[in-house]
Amino acid sequence: MTDHADTPAAFLTRPDGLRLAYRFRPGAGPALVFLPGYMSDMQGSKAIALDAWAAAQGRAMLRLDYAGCGESEGAFEDGTLASWRDDARLIIDAVVPEGPVLLIGSSMGGWLALLLAQALGARVAGLIGIAAAPDFTDWGFDDAQKATLQREGRLVEPTPYGDQPYVTTRAFWESGEALRLLDGPIAIDGPVRLLQGQADADVPWHIALRTAERLRSADVQTILVKDGDHRLSRPQDIALLIATVARLTES
């Protein structure tokens, strides 16, 4: 089994000249597309584990970094939900221009997966959200934090997930507010699986139920992991993710 975690990234140049990093493993479809969370990248444990599984199964897999994240060029604070959605779409269109895709999004990446699935339509063979966080610009900030964003243009907070503080810009927040999904039907018709920890301190588990309710598709399953945290990256969580991907790729 070839481990692509250390394979050099390939790059795609955005219209504005910024280079976006990605790693693509050719193979059988549907192509797995992993969308990282906020301040995360394609070298996270879930993405690496899925890539190893894809290698063993001979399946196509695309991992990518949004601008300002991981190995992609650009400044993190220049990114917005819309610009990162567009980065992902640009790479998907260039690297996997046809055939079915299975979108797998972690946290913010789950929000992006929902947005991309609506845009890609019939190409989407399925969608898996891992602690998917649609509309977190709405429910994830209290009034004081929103006031700080409006007044100062950015919000800086400590995070347990890394050495760098968690920075949210007003531009990102406004972009998220403009792309909210939970106030109406989410126009996706294919199979959707939502994996959600009930001990998640960042995404309340009822968000997964609300997302399931809003999805137009009848083939939606919400899988609650009672002791699961936000990352869902323990061995048993990874096993659940891989089993979920395997079932969707076989159906």
SULPE-V304715 format. One record per pair of residues at least 24 apart in sequence whose C-alpha atoms are under 10 Angstrom apart, sorted by the first residue. I is the first residue (numbers start at 1). J is the second residue. D is the distance in whole Angstrom. If there is no record, write none. Layout:
BEGIN
<<I J D> <I J D>>
END
This chain:
BEGIN
<<1 52 8> <1 53 9> <1 54 10> <1 55 6> <1 56 6> <1 57 10> <1 58 10> <2 51 10> <2 52 8> <2 55 7> <2 56 8> <3 48 9> <3 49 10> <3 51 8> <3 52 6> <3 53 10> <3 55 8> <3 56 10> <4 48 8> <4 51 7> <4 52 8> <4 55 9> <5 42 9> <5 43 7> <5 44 10> <5 47 9> <5 48 6> <5 49 9> <5 51 8> <5 52 9> <6 43 9> <8 71 10> <9 63 10> <9 64 9> <9 65 10> <9 71 8> <9 72 9> <10 64 9> <10 71 10> <10 72 10> <11 64 10> <11 65 10> <11 71 9> <11 72 8> <11 73 10> <11 91 9> <12 72 9> <12 87 10> <12 90 9> <12 91 7> <12 94 8> <12 95 9> <13 72 10> <13 73 10> <13 90 9> <13 91 9> <14 67 9> <14 86 10> <14 87 8> <14 90 8> <14 91 9> <15 90 10> <17 73 9> <17 74 10> <18 67 8> <18 68 9> <18 72 8> <18 73 6> <18 74 6> <19 66 10> <19 67 8> <19 68 10> <19 71 9> <19 72 6> <19 73 5> <19 74 8> <20 64 8> <20 65 7> <20 66 7> <20 67 6> <20 68 9> <20 69 9> <20 70 10> <20 71 8> <20 72 5> <20 73 6> <20 74 9> <20 87 8> <20 88 9> <20 90 9> <20 91 8> <21 63 9> <21 64 6> <21 65 6> <21 66 8> <21 67 8> <21 69 9> <21 70 8> <21 71 6> <21 72 5> <21 73 8> <21 91 9> <22 62 7> <22 63 6> <22 64 4> <22 65 6> <22 66 9> <22 70 10> <22 71 8> <22 72 8> <22 88 10> <22 91 8> <22 92 10> <22 95 9> <23 51 10> <23 61 8> <23 62 6> <23 63 5> <23 64 6> <23 65 9> <23 95 10> <24 51 9> <24 60 7> <24 61 6> <24 62 4> <24 63 6> <24 64 8> <24 95 8> <24 96 9> <25 51 8> <25 54 8> <25 55 8> <25 58 9> <25 59 8> <25 60 5> <25 61 5> <25 62 6> <25 63 9> <26 54 9> <26 55 9> <26 58 8> <26 59 7> <26 60 4> <26 61 7> <26 62 8> <26 95 10> <26 96 9> <27 54 8> <27 55 8> <27 57 9> <27 58 5> <27 59 4> <27 60 4> <27 61 8> <28 54 9> <28 57 9> <28 58 6> <28 59 4> <28 60 5> <28 61 9> <28 249 10> <29 58 9> <29 59 6> <29 60 6> <29 61 9> <29 99 7> <29 100 7> <29 101 7> <29 102 9> <29 125 9> <29 249 8> <29 250 10> <30 59 8> <30 60 7> <30 61 9> <30 96 10> <30 99 7> <30 100 5> <30 101 5> <30 102 6> <30 103 10> <30 123 9> <30 124 9> <30 125 7> <30 126 9> <30 248 9> <30 249 7> <30 250 9> <31 59 7> <31 60 5> <31 61 5> <31 62 7> <31 92 10> <31 96 8> <31 98 10> <31 99 8> <31 100 6> <31 101 5> <31 102 6> <31 103 8> <31 124 10> <31 125 9> <31 249 9> <32 59 8> <32 60 6> <32 61 4> <32 62 6> <32 63 8> <32 96 10> <32 100 9> <32 101 6> <32 102 5> <32 103 6> <32 104 7> <32 125 10> <32 126 10> <32 127 10> <32 245 9> <32 249 9> <33 60 9> <33 61 6> <33 62 5> <33 63 6> <33 64 8> <33 88 9> <33 92 8> <33 96 9> <33 101 7> <33 102 6> <33 103 5> <33 104 6> <33 105 8> <33 113 9> <33 127 10> <34 61 8> <34 62 6> <34 63 5> <34 64 7> <34 65 10> <34 88 10> <34 102 9> <34 103 6> <34 104 5> <34 105 6> <34 106 8> <34 109 8> <34 110 10> <34 113 9> <34 128 10> <35 62 9> <35 63 7> <35 64 7> <35 65 8> <35 66 9> <35 84 10> <35 85 10> <35 88 8> <35 103 7> <35 104 6> <35 105 5> <35 106 6> <35 107 9> <35 108 8> <35 109 5> <35 110 7> <35 111 9> <35 112 7> <35 113 7> <35 129 10> <36 63 9> <36 64 8> <36 65 8> <36 66 8> <36 69 10> <36 104 9> <36 105 6> <36 106 5> <36 107 8> <36 108 7> <36 109 5> <36 110 8> <36 112 9> <36 113 10> <36 130 10> <37 66 10> <37 105 7> <37 106 5> <37 107 5> <37 108 5> <37 109 5> <37 110 8> <37 111 9> <37 112 9> <37 130 10> <37 131 10> <37 132 9> <37 133 9> <37 231 10> <38 66 10> <38 69 9> <38 76 10> <38 81 10> <38 106 9> <38 107 7> <38 108 6> <38 109 7> <38 166 9> <38 167 10> <38 168 10> <39 66 10> <39 68 9> <39 69 7> <39 70 8> <39 76 8> <39 108 9> <39 161 9> <39 162 9> <39 164 9> <39 165 10> <39 166 8> <39 167 9> <40 65 8> <40 66 9> <40 69 7> <40 70 7> <40 106 9> <40 107 10> <40 108 10> <40 109 9> <40 161 9> <40 162 10> <41 65 5> <41 66 8> <41 68 10> <41 69 6> <41 70 5> <41 71 8> <41 72 9> <42 66 9> <42 69 9> <42 70 7> <42 71 9> <43 70 8> <43 71 10> <44 70 10> <44 233 9> <45 231 10> <45 232 10> <45 233 7> <45 234 9> <45 238 9> <46 106 9> <46 130 10> <46 231 9> <46 232 8> <46 233 6> <46 234 9> <46 235 10> <46 237 9> <46 238 7> <46 239 10> <46 241 8> <46 242 9> <47 104 9> <47 105 10> <47 106 9> <47 233 10> <47 238 10> <49 233 10> <49 235 10> <49 238 7> <49 239 9> <49 241 10> <49 242 8> <50 104 10> <50 238 8> <50 239 10> <50 241 8> <50 242 7> <50 245 9> <53 242 8> <53 245 10> <53 246 9> <54 242 9> <54 245 10> <54 246 10> <57 246 10> <59 249 9> <60 96 9> <60 101 9> <61 96 9> <61 101 9> <61 102 9> <62 91 9> <62 92 8> <62 95 8> <62 96 8> <62 101 10> <62 103 10> <63 88 10> <63 91 10> <63 92 10> <64 88 7> <64 91 8> <64 92 9> <65 91 10> <66 91 10> <76 167 9> <76 168 10> <76 169 10> <77 154 9> <77 167 8> <77 168 8> <77 169 7> <77 170 10> <77 171 9> <77 172 8> <78 169 8> <78 171 8> <78 172 8> <79 168 10> <79 169 9> <79 171 8> <79 172 7> <79 175 10> <80 168 10> <80 169 8> <80 170 9> <80 171 6> <80 172 4> <80 173 8> <80 174 8> <80 175 6> <80 176 8> <81 108 9> <81 109 10> <81 111 9> <81 112 8> <81 171 9> <81 172 6> <81 173 8> <81 174 9> <81 175 6> <81 176 6> <81 177 9> <81 178 9> <81 179 8> <82 112 9> <82 115 9> <82 172 8> <82 174 10> <82 175 6> <82 176 8> <82 178 9> <82 179 8> <83 172 9> <83 175 9> <84 109 9> <84 112 8> <84 172 10> <85 109 9> <85 111 9> <85 112 6> <85 113 8> <85 115 8> <85 116 7> <86 112 9> <86 116 9> <88 112 9> <88 113 9> <88 116 8> <89 116 7> <89 119 9> <89 120 9> <92 120 10> <93 120 10> <97 123 10> <98 123 8> <99 123 6> <99 124 9> <99 125 9> <100 124 6> <100 125 6> <100 126 9> <101 125 6> <101 126 7> <101 127 9> <101 249 10> <102 126 5> <102 127 6> <102 128 8> <102 191 10> <102 192 10> <102 245 8> <102 248 8> <102 249 8> <103 127 5> <103 128 6> <103 129 8> <103 192 10> <103 245 10> <104 128 5> <104 129 6> <104 130 8> <104 132 10> <104 192 10> <104 193 9> <104 194 10> <104 241 10> <104 245 9> <105 129 5> <105 130 6> <105 131 8> <105 132 7> <105 133 9> <105 194 10> <106 130 5> <106 131 6> <106 132 6> <106 133 8> <106 195 10> <106 230 9> <106 231 8> <106 232 9> <107 131 5> <107 132 4> <107 133 5> <107 134 8> <107 136 9> <107 196 10> <107 202 9> <107 203 8> <107 230 8> <107 231 8> <108 132 6> <108 133 5> <108 134 7> <108 135 9> <108 136 8> <109 133 8> <109 134 9> <110 134 7> <110 194 9> <111 135 7> <111 136 9> <111 176 10> <111 179 9> <111 180 9> <111 181 9> <112 179 10> <114 181 9> <114 186 8> <114 187 9> <114 188 8> <114 192 10> <114 211 10> <114 215 9> <115 179 8> <115 180 9> <115 181 8> <115 186 9> <115 187 9> <115 188 9> <116 188 10> <117 186 10> <117 187 9> <117 188 7> <117 189 9> <117 190 9> <118 186 8> <118 187 6> <118 188 6> <118 189 9> <119 187 9> <119 188 9> <120 188 10> <121 187 9> <121 188 7> <121 189 8> <121 190 9> <122 188 9> <122 189 8> <122 190 8> <123 190 10> <124 188 9> <124 189 9> <124 190 7> <124 191 9> <125 189 10> <125 190 6> <125 191 7> <125 192 9> <125 248 8> <125 249 8> <125 251 9> <126 188 9> <126 189 9> <126 190 6> <126 191 5> <126 192 6> <126 193 8> <126 219 10> <126 220 10> <126 245 9> <126 248 7> <126 249 8> <126 251 10> <127 188 9> <127 190 8> <127 191 6> <127 192 5> <127 193 6> <127 194 8> <127 220 10> <127 245 9> <127 248 9> <128 191 9> <128 192 6> <128 193 5> <128 194 6> <128 195 7> <128 220 10> <128 221 10> <128 222 10> <128 241 9> <128 244 8> <128 245 8> <128 248 9> <129 192 8> <129 193 6> <129 194 5> <129 195 6> <129 196 8> <129 208 9> <129 222 9> <129 241 10> <130 193 9> <130 194 6> <130 195 5> <130 196 6> <130 197 9> <130 208 9> <130 223 10> <130 230 8> <130 231 8> <130 232 7> <130 233 10> <130 237 10> <130 241 8> <131 194 7> <131 195 6> <131 196 5> <131 197 7> <131 198 10> <131 200 8> <131 202 9> <131 203 7> <131 204 9> <131 205 8> <131 207 9> <131 208 7> <131 224 10> <131 228 10> <131 229 9> <131 230 6> <131 231 8> <131 232 8> <132 194 7> <132 195 8> <132 196 8> <132 203 8> <132 205 10> <132 207 8> <132 208 7> <132 211 9> <132 230 10> <133 202 9> <133 203 6> <133 204 9> <133 205 10> <133 207 7> <133 208 8> <133 211 9> <134 176 9> <134 179 9> <134 180 7> <134 181 7> <134 182 7> <134 203 9> <134 207 8> <134 208 9> <134 210 10> <134 211 8> <135 173 10> <135 176 7> <135 177 7> <135 178 9> <135 179 8> <135 180 5> <135 181 7> <135 182 7> <135 183 9> <135 207 9> <135 211 10> <136 173 9> <136 176 8> <136 177 9> <136 180 9> <136 202 9> <136 203 8> <136 207 9> <137 168 10> <137 172 9> <137 173 6> <137 174 8> <137 175 9> <137 176 6> <137 177 6> <137 178 10> <137 179 10> <137 180 8> <138 173 9> <138 174 10> <138 176 8> <138 177 7> <138 180 8> <139 203 9> <139 204 9> <139 207 9> <140 202 8> <140 203 8> <140 204 9> <141 173 10> <146 170 9> <146 173 9> <149 173 8> <149 174 10> <150 174 10> <161 231 9> <181 211 8> <181 214 8> <181 215 9> <182 207 9> <182 210 7> <182 211 7> <182 212 10> <182 213 9> <182 214 6> <182 215 9> <183 210 10> <183 211 10> <183 214 8> <184 213 10> <184 214 6> <184 215 9> <184 216 10> <185 211 9> <185 213 8> <185 214 5> <185 215 6> <185 216 6> <185 217 10> <186 211 8> <186 212 9> <186 213 9> <186 214 6> <186 215 5> <186 216 6> <186 217 9> <187 214 9> <187 215 7> <187 216 5> <187 217 8> <188 214 10> <188 215 6> <188 216 6> <188 217 6> <188 218 10> <189 215 8> <189 216 6> <189 217 4> <189 218 7> <189 219 8> <189 220 9> <190 215 10> <190 216 9> <190 217 6> <190 218 8> <190 219 7> <190 220 8> <191 217 7> <191 218 8> <191 219 5> <191 220 6> <191 221 8> <191 248 8> <191 251 10> <192 217 8> <192 218 9> <192 219 6> <192 220 5> <192 221 6> <192 222 8> <192 248 9> <193 219 8> <193 220 6> <193 221 5> <193 222 6> <193 223 7> <193 241 10> <193 244 8> <193 245 9> <193 248 9> <194 220 8> <194 221 6> <194 222 5> <194 223 6> <194 224 8> <194 241 10> <194 244 10> <195 221 9> <195 222 6> <195 223 5> <195 224 6> <195 225 7> <195 228 10> <195 232 8> <195 237 9> <195 240 9> <195 241 8> <195 244 9> <196 222 7> <196 223 6> <196 224 5> <196 225 6> <196 226 9> <196 227 10> <196 228 7> <196 229 8> <196 230 8> <196 231 9> <196 232 8> <196 237 10> <197 223 8> <197 224 6> <197 225 5> <197 226 6> <197 227 6> <197 228 4> <197 229 5> <197 230 6> <197 231 8> <197 232 7> <197 237 9> <198 223 10> <198 224 6> <198 225 6> <198 226 5> <198 227 6> <198 228 6> <198 229 7> <198 230 9> <199 224 10> <199 225 8> <199 226 7> <199 227 5> <199 228 5> <199 229 5> <199 230 7> <200 225 10> <200 226 9> <200 227 8> <200 228 6> <200 229 4> <200 230 4> <200 231 8> <200 232 9> <201 228 10> <201 229 7> <201 230 6> <201 231 10> <202 229 9> <202 230 6> <202 231 10> <203 229 9> <203 230 7> <204 230 9> <205 230 10>>
END
